[in-house]
Amino acid sequence: TIDLYSQGSPEAAVRAFIRAFENRRWDVLLRFVPDAKKEGLDAPKLKKAWEGEQKDEMERLTQALAAALPTAKFERIGERATMSYGAGGTVELVREHSLWKIEEFR
């Protein structure tokens, strides 16, 4: 089977995050939120934020991530990974329950 939203590796997780955002799969995007940041968050809240006040920022972010992926290098240390993108941006990932989740964009 093909897993369109795989979190089996840091690269797969970033690729799946972009796909889920492009497809407006707010339910799927919740899977990428680390447990420590999930409290009080649900699909309607993500939709409201990412289709509302943060829409332009999220569009730029996902476009920059997609552009960087073909040549991206992931630095992986234990249960954490980092990928650089754009002009000095980084995405930080953490592995929880055998799945890679997006901890932060900088």
Helices and strands as residue ranges (DSSP letters): H 10-22, H 26-29, G 30-32, G 35-37, H 43-50, H 55-68, G 69-71, E 74-77, E 80-85, E 89-96, E 99-105
